[in-house]
Each structure stands twice: as structure tokens, then as C-alpha cells.
Amino acid sequence: RGQGDRAAPDESPEAAVTRIPKVFRIGPFRVAVVQLPARKLAEALDEEDEPEEDWSPGGWVSEDLTIYLDKTLPKQKKWGVFCHECAHAAIDFAGKTL
């Protein structure tokens, strides 16, 4: 049987999404990933004084080389936010001199 003939253990879209890394590298830079509840995330991103509906689902803090994510998001949404924040990190790193 070919690999395409195998049945997946769980066919749901959520099952296909793997875990977000806690640490990864973009070139020579080590990036940490921290998942927090929404309120703690708002505090980390200095948004706690904003209305809750305006809080960001994630953020890139270049001073700390850290991506922060709302841990309460569904996996697929969290991956989208993670990729968005990775793009911010990559753009920041593109301008740095090694």
C-alpha cells in the first residue's frame, strides 16, 4: 500500500496541527515563544488598559527576542498568529548587522 492509502488516526483539522515550539532559531537568532492567558498577554504587551476586545492575540517583542501568544486560542488560529509574529521577527532580523 502506498502512503496515501493510510488512514489518519484522526481526520479532524485540529489533529493535523502540531505543537508550537517554545524556542526556535531564525538564522543566528534564538527566539523564545511564550503562551499566556489573554489577560497576562495584554499585560506583557502593555495593552491591559485597552478594552478587552482590542487586545492582541499575540505579539513580537524585539527587545526580548520573544513571541507572545494567547494560549486560549484554538490551535489553528494560534498557528496563524505565530506565523504572523514570526514574520515580524524575520523583518526585524533582516535589518540587524551580524
C-alpha distances in whole Angstrom, upper triangle without the diagonal:
4,7,8,6,8,11,14,17,19,19,23,24,26,23,22,25,26,29,32,33,37,37,36,37,38,39,42,43,41,41,41,40,41,41,44,45,46,50,49,47,50,53,51,51,54,54,55,58,56,55,52,50,51,49,46,43,43,45,45,48,48,51,49,46,44,42,43,41,41,39,40,38,34,31,30,34,35,32,34,37,36,35,38,40,38,39,43,43,41,44,47,45,45,49,50,51,49
4,5,5,7,11,13,16,19,18,21,22,24,21,20,23,23,27,29,31,34,35,33,34,35,36,39,40,39,38,39,37,39,38,42,43,44,48,47,45,48,50,48,48,52,51,53,56,54,53,50,48,48,47,44,40,40,42,42,45,45,48,46,43,42,39,40,38,39,37,38,36,32,29,28,32,32,30,31,35,33,32,35,37,35,36,40,39,38,41,43,42,42,46,46,48,46
4,5,6,9,10,14,16,15,19,19,21,18,16,19,20,23,26,27,31,31,30,31,32,33,36,36,35,35,35,33,35,35,38,39,40,44,43,41,44,47,44,44,48,47,49,52,50,49,46,45,45,43,40,37,36,38,38,41,42,45,43,39,38,36,37,35,36,34,34,32,29,26,25,28,29,26,28,31,30,28,32,34,32,33,36,36,35,38,40,39,39,43,43,45,43
4,6,8,10,13,15,13,17,17,20,17,15,18,20,23,26,28,31,32,30,32,32,34,37,37,36,35,35,34,36,35,38,39,40,43,43,41,43,46,44,44,47,47,48,51,49,48,45,43,43,42,39,36,36,38,38,41,42,45,43,40,38,36,36,34,35,33,33,31,27,25,23,27,28,25,27,30,29,28,31,33,31,32,36,36,35,37,40,39,39,43,43,45,44
4,6,9,13,14,13,17,18,21,18,17,20,22,25,28,30,33,35,33,35,36,37,40,40,39,38,38,36,38,36,39,40,41,45,45,43,45,48,46,46,50,49,50,53,51,50,46,45,45,44,41,38,38,40,41,44,45,48,46,43,41,38,39,36,37,35,35,32,29,26,25,29,30,28,29,33,32,31,34,36,34,35,39,39,38,41,43,42,42,46,47,49,47
4,6,9,12,11,15,17,18,15,14,18,19,23,25,27,31,32,31,33,34,36,39,38,37,36,36,34,35,34,37,37,39,42,42,40,43,46,44,44,48,47,48,51,49,48,44,43,44,42,40,36,36,38,39,42,43,46,43,40,38,36,36,34,34,32,32,30,27,24,23,27,28,26,28,31,30,29,33,34,33,34,38,38,37,40,42,41,42,45,46,48,46
4,6,8,8,12,14,16,13,13,17,18,21,24,27,30,32,31,33,34,37,39,39,37,36,35,33,34,32,35,35,37,40,40,38,41,44,42,42,46,45,46,49,47,45,42,40,42,40,38,34,34,37,38,41,42,45,43,40,38,35,35,32,32,30,30,28,24,22,21,25,26,24,26,30,29,28,32,34,32,34,37,37,37,40,42,41,42,45,46,48,47
4,5,6,9,11,12,9,9,13,14,18,21,23,26,28,28,30,31,34,36,36,34,32,31,29,30,28,31,31,33,36,36,35,38,40,39,39,42,41,42,45,43,42,39,37,38,36,34,30,31,34,34,38,39,42,39,36,34,31,31,29,29,26,26,24,21,18,18,22,23,21,23,26,25,25,28,30,29,31,34,34,34,37,39,38,39,42,43,45,44
4,7,9,12,12,9,10,13,14,17,20,23,26,28,28,31,32,35,37,36,34,32,31,28,29,27,30,30,32,35,35,34,37,39,38,38,42,41,41,44,43,41,38,37,38,36,34,30,31,34,35,38,39,42,39,36,34,31,31,28,28,25,25,23,20,18,18,22,22,21,24,27,26,26,29,31,30,32,35,35,35,38,40,39,40,44,44,46,45
4,6,9,9,6,8,11,13,16,19,22,25,27,27,30,32,34,37,35,33,31,30,27,28,25,27,27,29,32,33,31,34,37,35,36,39,38,38,41,40,38,35,33,35,33,31,27,28,31,33,36,38,40,37,35,32,30,29,26,25,23,22,20,17,15,15,19,20,19,21,24,24,24,27,29,28,30,33,33,33,36,38,38,39,42,43,45,44
4,7,8,7,8,11,14,17,20,23,26,28,28,31,32,34,37,36,34,32,31,28,28,26,28,28,29,33,33,32,34,37,36,36,39,38,38,41,39,38,34,33,34,33,30,27,28,31,32,36,37,40,38,35,33,30,29,26,25,23,22,20,17,15,14,18,19,18,20,23,23,23,26,28,28,29,32,33,33,35,37,37,38,42,42,45,44
4,5,5,7,10,13,15,18,21,24,27,27,30,30,33,36,34,32,30,29,26,26,23,25,25,26,29,30,28,31,34,33,33,36,34,35,38,36,34,31,29,30,29,27,24,25,28,30,33,35,38,36,33,30,27,26,23,22,20,19,17,13,12,11,15,16,16,17,20,21,21,24,26,26,27,30,31,31,33,35,36,37,40,41,44,43
4,5,6,7,11,14,16,19,22,24,24,27,27,30,33,31,30,27,26,23,24,21,23,23,24,28,28,26,28,31,30,30,33,32,33,35,33,32,28,27,28,26,24,21,22,25,27,30,32,35,33,30,28,24,24,20,20,18,17,15,11,10,8,12,13,13,14,17,17,18,20,22,22,24,26,27,28,30,32,32,33,36,37,40,40
4,5,6,9,11,13,17,19,22,22,25,26,29,32,30,28,25,24,20,21,18,20,20,21,25,25,23,26,29,28,28,31,29,30,33,31,30,26,25,26,24,22,19,20,23,25,28,30,33,30,28,25,22,21,18,17,15,14,12,8,7,7,10,11,11,13,15,16,17,19,21,21,23,25,26,27,29,31,31,33,36,36,39,39
4,5,8,10,13,16,19,22,22,25,26,29,32,30,28,26,24,21,22,20,22,22,24,27,27,26,28,31,30,30,33,32,33,36,34,33,29,28,29,27,25,22,22,25,27,30,32,34,32,29,26,23,23,20,19,17,17,15,12,9,10,13,14,13,16,18,18,18,21,23,22,25,27,27,28,31,32,32,34,37,37,40,39
4,6,10,12,15,19,21,20,23,24,27,29,28,26,24,23,21,22,20,23,23,25,28,28,26,29,31,30,30,33,32,33,36,35,34,30,29,30,28,25,21,22,24,25,29,30,33,31,28,25,23,22,20,20,18,18,16,13,10,9,13,13,12,14,17,16,16,19,21,20,22,25,25,25,28,30,30,31,34,35,37,37
4,7,9,12,15,17,17,20,21,24,26,25,23,21,20,17,18,16,19,20,21,25,25,22,25,28,26,26,30,29,30,33,31,31,27,26,27,24,22,18,18,21,22,25,26,29,27,24,22,19,19,16,16,15,15,13,10,7,7,10,10,8,11,14,13,13,16,18,17,19,22,22,22,25,27,27,28,31,32,34,34
4,7,9,12,14,15,18,19,22,24,23,20,18,17,15,16,15,18,20,21,25,24,22,25,27,25,26,29,29,30,33,32,32,28,28,28,25,22,19,18,20,21,24,25,28,25,22,20,17,18,15,16,14,16,14,12,8,9,12,11,9,12,14,12,13,17,17,16,19,22,21,21,25,26,25,27,30,30,33,32
4,6,9,12,12,16,18,21,22,21,18,16,14,12,13,12,15,17,19,22,21,19,22,24,22,23,26,26,27,31,30,30,26,26,26,23,21,17,16,18,19,21,23,25,22,20,17,15,15,13,14,12,14,13,12,8,10,12,10,9,13,13,11,13,16,16,15,18,20,19,20,24,24,24,26,29,29,31,30
4,7,9,10,13,15,18,20,17,15,12,11,8,10,9,13,16,17,20,19,17,20,22,19,20,23,23,25,28,27,28,25,24,24,21,18,15,13,15,15,17,19,21,18,16,13,11,11,10,12,11,13,12,12,9,10,12,8,7,11,11,8,10,13,12,12,15,17,16,17,20,21,20,23,25,25,28,27
4,5,7,10,13,16,17,15,12,10,8,7,9,10,14,17,19,22,19,18,21,22,19,20,24,24,26,29,29,29,27,27,26,23,20,17,15,15,15,17,18,20,17,14,12,11,12,12,14,13,16,15,16,13,14,15,12,10,14,13,10,12,15,13,12,15,17,15,16,20,20,19,21,24,23,26,24
4,7,11,13,16,16,14,11,8,6,5,7,9,12,16,18,20,17,16,19,20,17,18,22,23,24,28,27,28,26,26,26,22,19,17,14,15,14,15,16,17,14,12,10,9,10,11,14,12,16,16,17,15,17,17,13,13,16,15,11,14,16,14,13,17,17,15,17,20,20,19,22,24,23,25,24
4,7,10,13,13,10,7,6,4,6,9,12,15,19,20,22,20,18,21,21,18,19,23,24,26,29,29,30,28,28,27,24,21,19,16,15,13,14,15,16,13,10,9,10,12,13,16,16,19,19,20,17,19,19,16,14,17,16,12,14,16,14,12,15,16,13,15,18,17,16,19,21,20,22,20
4,7,10,10,8,6,5,7,8,12,14,18,21,23,25,22,20,23,24,20,21,24,26,28,31,30,32,30,30,28,25,22,20,17,16,14,15,15,16,14,11,10,11,13,15,18,18,21,21,21,18,19,19,16,14,16,16,12,12,15,13,10,13,15,12,12,16,16,14,16,19,18,20,18
4,6,7,5,5,6,9,11,15,17,21,24,25,27,25,22,25,25,22,22,25,27,29,32,32,34,32,32,30,27,23,22,18,17,14,15,14,16,14,10,11,12,15,17,21,21,24,23,24,21,21,22,19,17,18,17,14,13,16,14,10,13,14,10,10,14,14,11,14,16,15,16,14
4,6,5,7,7,11,13,16,19,22,26,26,28,26,23,25,26,22,22,25,27,29,32,31,33,32,31,29,26,23,22,18,16,13,15,13,15,14,11,12,12,16,18,22,22,26,24,25,22,22,22,19,17,17,17,14,12,14,12,9,10,11,8,7,11,11,8,10,13,12,14,13
4,6,8,10,14,16,20,23,26,29,30,32,29,26,29,29,25,25,28,30,33,35,35,37,35,35,33,30,26,25,22,20,17,17,15,17,16,13,15,16,20,22,25,26,29,28,29,26,25,25,23,20,21,21,17,16,17,16,12,13,14,11,9,12,12,9,10,13,11,12,10
4,7,10,13,16,20,23,26,29,30,32,29,27,29,29,25,25,28,30,33,35,35,37,36,36,34,31,28,27,23,21,17,17,15,16,15,12,14,16,20,22,26,27,30,29,30,27,28,28,25,23,23,23,19,18,20,18,14,16,16,12,11,14,13,9,11,13,11,11,8
4,6,10,13,16,20,22,26,27,28,25,23,25,25,21,21,24,26,29,32,31,34,32,33,30,27,24,23,20,17,14,13,11,12,11,8,11,13,16,19,23,24,27,26,28,25,25,25,22,20,21,20,17,16,17,15,12,14,13,10,10,12,11,8,11,13,10,12,10
4,7,10,13,17,20,23,24,26,23,21,23,23,19,20,23,25,27,30,30,32,31,31,29,26,23,22,18,16,13,13,11,12,10,7,9,11,14,17,21,21,25,24,25,23,24,23,20,19,20,19,15,16,17,14,12,15,14,11,12,15,13,11,14,16,14,15,13
4,7,10,13,16,20,21,22,20,17,20,20,16,17,20,22,24,27,27,29,27,27,26,22,19,18,14,13,10,10,9,11,9,5,6,7,11,13,17,17,21,21,22,20,21,20,17,16,17,15,12,13,14,11,9,12,12,8,10,13,12,11,14,16,15,17,16
4,7,10,13,17,18,20,17,15,18,18,14,15,18,20,22,25,25,27,25,26,24,21,18,16,13,12,10,10,11,12,8,6,5,6,8,11,14,15,18,18,20,18,20,19,15,15,17,15,11,14,15,12,11,14,14,11,13,16,15,14,18,19,18,20,19
4,7,10,14,15,17,14,12,15,16,13,14,17,18,20,23,23,25,22,23,22,18,15,13,10,10,9,10,12,14,10,9,6,5,6,7,11,11,15,15,16,15,16,15,12,12,14,12,9,12,13,10,10,14,13,12,14,17,16,16,19,21,20,23,22
4,6,10,12,14,11,9,13,13,10,12,15,16,17,21,21,22,20,21,20,16,14,12,10,10,10,11,13,14,11,11,7,6,5,6,9,9,12,13,16,15,17,16,12,13,15,13,10,14,15,12,13,16,16,14,17,20,19,19,22,24,23,26,25
4,7,9,11,9,8,12,13,11,12,16,16,16,20,20,20,18,19,18,15,13,10,9,11,12,13,16,17,15,14,10,8,6,5,6,5,9,10,12,12,14,13,10,12,14,12,10,14,15,13,14,18,17,17,20,22,21,22,25,26,26,29,29
4,6,8,6,5,9,10,9,11,14,14,13,17,17,18,15,17,16,13,12,10,9,11,13,14,18,18,16,16,12,11,7,6,5,5,8,10,13,14,16,15,12,14,16,13,13,17,17,15,17,20,19,19,22,24,23,24,27,29,28,31,31
4,6,5,6,9,10,10,12,14,13,12,16,16,16,12,14,15,12,12,10,11,13,16,17,21,21,19,20,16,14,10,8,6,5,6,9,13,14,17,15,12,16,17,15,15,19,19,17,20,22,22,22,25,26,26,27,30,31,31,34,34
4,6,5,6,9,10,10,12,10,10,13,12,12,9,11,11,8,9,8,9,12,15,16,20,21,19,20,16,14,10,8,5,7,7,9,13,15,17,14,12,16,16,14,15,18,18,16,19,22,20,21,24,25,25,27,30,31,31,34,35
4,5,5,6,9,10,10,9,7,10,11,11,8,11,12,9,10,11,12,13,17,17,21,21,19,21,17,16,12,11,9,11,11,13,17,19,21,18,16,20,20,17,18,21,20,19,22,24,22,23,27,27,26,28,31,32,32,35,36
4,5,5,6,9,10,10,8,12,13,14,12,14,14,11,11,11,11,12,15,15,18,18,16,18,15,14,10,10,9,10,11,14,17,19,21,19,16,19,20,17,17,21,20,18,20,23,21,21,25,26,24,26,29,30,30,33,33
4,5,5,6,8,8,8,12,12,13,11,13,12,8,8,8,7,9,11,12,15,16,14,16,12,11,7,7,6,9,11,12,16,17,19,16,13,16,17,13,14,17,16,14,17,19,17,18,21,22,21,23,26,27,27,30,30
4,6,5,6,5,5,8,8,10,9,11,10,6,7,9,9,10,13,13,16,17,16,17,15,13,10,10,9,12,13,14,18,19,21,18,16,19,18,15,16,19,17,15,19,20,18,19,23,23,22,24,27,27,28,31,32
4,5,5,6,5,9,10,12,11,14,13,10,11,12,12,11,14,13,16,16,15,17,14,14,11,12,12,14,15,17,21,22,24,21,19,21,21,18,18,22,20,17,20,22,20,20,24,24,23,25,28,28,28,31,32
4,6,8,8,12,13,15,14,16,14,11,11,12,10,9,10,9,13,12,11,13,11,11,8,10,11,13,15,17,20,21,22,20,17,19,20,16,16,19,18,15,17,20,17,17,21,21,19,21,25,25,24,27,28
4,5,8,11,11,13,13,14,12,9,8,10,8,7,9,8,12,12,12,13,11,10,8,10,11,14,16,17,20,21,22,19,17,19,18,15,15,18,16,13,16,18,15,15,19,19,17,20,23,23,23,26,27
4,6,8,9,12,12,14,12,10,10,13,12,11,12,11,14,14,14,16,14,14,12,14,14,17,19,19,23,24,25,22,20,22,22,18,19,21,19,17,20,21,18,19,22,22,20,23,25,25,25,28,30
4,5,5,8,9,11,8,6,8,11,11,11,13,13,17,17,17,19,16,15,13,14,13,16,17,18,21,23,24,20,19,21,21,17,18,21,19,17,20,21,18,20,23,23,22,24,27,27,27,31,32
4,5,8,8,11,10,8,10,13,13,14,16,16,19,19,19,21,19,17,14,15,14,16,17,18,22,24,25,22,20,23,23,19,21,24,21,20,23,24,22,23,27,26,25,28,30,30,30,34,35
4,7,9,11,10,9,12,15,16,16,19,18,22,22,22,24,22,21,18,18,17,20,20,21,25,27,28,24,23,26,25,22,24,26,24,22,26,26,24,25,29,28,27,30,32,32,32,35,37
4,6,8,6,7,10,13,15,15,18,18,21,22,22,24,22,20,17,17,16,19,19,19,23,25,26,22,21,24,23,20,22,24,22,20,24,25,22,24,27,27,26,29,31,31,32,35,37
4,6,5,7,11,13,16,17,20,21,24,25,25,26,24,22,19,18,16,19,18,18,21,24,25,21,21,24,23,20,23,25,22,22,26,26,24,26,29,29,28,31,33,33,34,38,40
4,5,5,9,11,13,15,19,20,24,25,24,25,22,20,17,15,13,15,14,15,18,21,22,18,18,21,20,18,20,23,21,20,24,25,23,25,28,28,28,31,33,33,34,38,39
4,6,9,10,13,15,19,21,24,26,25,26,23,20,17,16,13,16,14,14,17,20,20,16,17,20,19,16,19,21,19,19,23,24,22,25,28,27,27,30,32,33,34,38,39
4,6,9,12,13,17,18,21,23,23,23,21,18,16,15,13,17,16,15,18,21,20,17,17,20,18,15,18,20,17,17,21,21,19,22,25,24,24,27,29,29,31,34,36
4,7,9,10,14,15,19,20,20,20,18,15,12,11,10,13,13,13,16,18,19,15,15,18,16,13,16,18,16,15,19,20,18,20,23,23,22,25,27,28,29,32,34
4,5,7,11,13,16,18,18,18,15,12,10,9,8,12,12,11,15,16,16,13,12,14,13,10,12,14,12,11,15,16,14,16,19,19,19,22,24,25,26,29,31
4,7,11,13,17,19,18,17,14,11,8,6,5,9,9,8,11,12,13,9,8,11,10,7,9,12,11,10,14,15,14,16,19,19,20,22,24,25,26,30,31
4,7,10,13,15,14,14,11,7,5,4,6,9,11,10,13,13,14,11,8,11,10,6,7,10,9,7,11,12,11,12,16,16,16,18,21,22,23,26,27
4,6,10,12,11,11,8,6,5,7,9,12,15,14,17,16,17,14,12,13,12,8,9,11,9,6,9,11,9,10,13,14,13,16,18,19,19,23,24
4,6,9,9,8,6,5,6,9,12,15,18,17,19,18,19,16,14,14,14,10,9,11,9,6,8,9,7,7,10,11,10,12,15,15,16,19,20
4,6,6,6,5,6,8,11,14,17,20,19,22,21,22,20,17,18,17,14,13,14,13,9,11,12,9,8,12,13,10,12,15,15,15,18,19
4,5,5,7,8,11,14,18,20,23,23,25,24,24,22,19,19,19,16,15,15,14,11,11,12,9,7,10,11,7,9,12,12,11,15,16
4,6,8,11,13,16,19,21,25,25,27,26,27,25,22,22,22,19,18,19,18,14,15,16,13,11,14,14,11,12,15,14,13,15,16
4,5,9,10,14,17,19,22,23,25,24,25,24,20,21,21,18,16,18,17,13,14,16,13,11,14,15,12,13,17,16,15,17,17
4,7,10,13,17,18,22,22,24,22,23,22,19,18,19,16,14,15,15,11,11,13,11,8,11,13,10,10,14,14,13,15,15
4,6,10,13,15,18,18,20,19,20,19,15,15,16,14,11,13,13,10,10,13,11,9,12,14,12,13,16,17,16,19,19
4,7,10,12,15,15,17,16,17,15,12,12,13,10,8,10,10,7,8,11,10,8,12,14,13,14,17,18,18,21,21
4,7,9,12,12,15,14,16,14,11,12,13,10,8,12,11,8,11,13,12,12,15,17,16,17,20,21,21,24,25
4,6,9,8,11,11,13,10,7,9,10,7,7,11,11,9,11,14,14,14,17,19,18,20,22,24,24,27,27
4,5,6,9,10,12,10,7,11,12,9,10,13,13,12,15,17,17,17,20,22,22,23,26,27,28,31,31
4,6,8,9,12,10,8,11,13,11,11,15,15,14,16,19,19,19,22,24,24,25,28,30,30,33,33
4,7,9,12,10,9,12,14,12,13,17,17,17,19,22,22,22,25,27,27,28,31,32,33,36,36
4,6,8,6,6,9,10,9,11,14,14,15,17,19,20,21,23,25,25,27,29,31,32,35,35
4,6,5,6,9,10,11,12,14,15,16,18,20,21,22,24,26,27,28,30,32,33,36,36
4,6,5,6,9,10,10,12,14,15,16,18,20,21,22,24,26,26,28,31,31,34,34
4,5,5,6,9,10,11,13,14,15,17,19,20,21,23,25,26,27,30,31,34,34
4,5,5,6,9,10,11,12,14,16,17,19,20,22,23,24,26,28,29,33,33
4,5,5,6,9,10,11,12,14,15,16,18,20,21,22,24,26,27,31,31
4,5,5,6,9,10,10,12,14,15,16,18,20,21,22,25,26,29,29
4,5,5,6,9,10,11,13,14,15,17,19,20,21,24,25,28,29
4,5,5,6,9,10,11,12,14,16,17,18,20,22,23,27,27
4,5,5,6,9,10,10,12,14,15,16,18,21,21,25,25
4,5,5,6,9,10,10,12,14,15,16,19,20,23,24
4,5,5,7,9,10,11,13,15,16,18,19,23,24
4,5,5,6,9,10,11,12,14,16,17,21,21
4,5,5,6,9,10,10,12,15,15,19,19
4,5,5,6,9,10,10,13,15,18,19
4,6,5,6,9,10,11,13,17,18
4,5,5,6,9,10,11,14,15
4,5,5,6,9,10,13,14
4,5,5,7,9,13,14
4,5,6,7,11,12
4,5,5,8,9
4,6,8,10
4,7,10
4,6
4
